[in-house]
Amino acid sequence: MNGAGAIAHVAAHSVLGGILSAMLVAGPAIAQTKTIVRAGTWEAFGGSTSKGAALCGMSTETNTRYFSIKRVGGSDVMSVQLGTPQWKLTDGERKQVRLAFDSKAARSSAGVGMHFDDGDPGLEFAVPAAEIEEFLREFRASSQLTIQFPDANFPDWKVPLSGSSAVADGFQQCAKRL
């Protein structure tokens, strides 16, 4: 199954809300994390959420746009979170998100509206276990990630992936210990 089909399939199930709620226990401001690797605008981090669950992630923030990939111990999915203070979203609101690595076909998912601990609005969706390897392979091999929001009045994002291979190494080493 391709990434778009698998992600859309998982997002359609009500179990996603429970998984995402469990993974959203805290944003980076409250979680007890430590930087593992920095490369380009990216950093890999590890530690624990404010509720004590083991956490590994990778993130970047450019021009008030935050993008992260996280794994929480005990979960078999990977969470993607993105947000900016410019958005207006309500918790639980669904917006389609398309991610394309370089010129590869876009992956689609239903992003679920949420708010980070600092109050900024964001969207979150899960990458199912069966798609994580492929997602990370594309993440580390690509030079740019394009994010589109087809059913929202949000501009496209261009996320540079310089340094993504180094942070992905740190992230995967951390995730093996979860």
Residue, then its C-alpha position, 0 to 999 in steps of 0.5 A: m500500500n502506498g503512503a497516501g493510502a495507508i495514512a488516509h486509511v489510518a486517519a479514517h479510524s476513530v482509534l486515531g483520536g485516542i492515539l493522537s491524544a496519548m501522543l500529545v501529552a506535552g509539547p517540547a516546552i514542558a516535556q523533559t527532552k535533551t538535544i541528541v543531534r543538531a544539523g541544519t535547522w533540524e534537531a533530534f531530541g529524546g527524553s520524556t513527556s510531562k507524564g513520564a512517557a519516553l519520547c523521541g523526536m525531530s523538529t525544525e522551526t522557521n519563520t514561526r512555522y514548527f514541524s516535528i516528527k515524534r514517537v512516544g514509547g508504547s505506540d507503534v505509530m509516528s506522530v507528525q505535528l505542525g503549526t504556526p501562530q497565524w492559523k485559526l483552528t479548533d481542537g479536533e477540527r480536521k484539515q487535509v494535509r499533503l506532504a511531498f518529498d522533493s518531486k515524489a507523489a504526495r502523502s495525504s492525511a487528515g490533520v487533527g486540530m490541536h493546540f501546543d502547550d504555548g497555545d499556538p494552533g497546530l495539526e497532527f496526524a499519524v504515520p502508521a507503523a507499516e509506513i514509518e521506514e519508507f517515510l523516514r527513508e524519503f525524509r533523509a534522502s530528500s532536499q525539500l518537503t512541500i506541505q499543502f493544505p488543500d481544504a484550508n486557506f493556509p499557504d503551502w510550506k516549503v521545509p528545507l531538509s538539509g541535515s535531515s539524514a543526521v537527525a534521522d540517525g539520532f532519532q532512530q537510535c533513540a526510537k530503538r530504545l523506546 
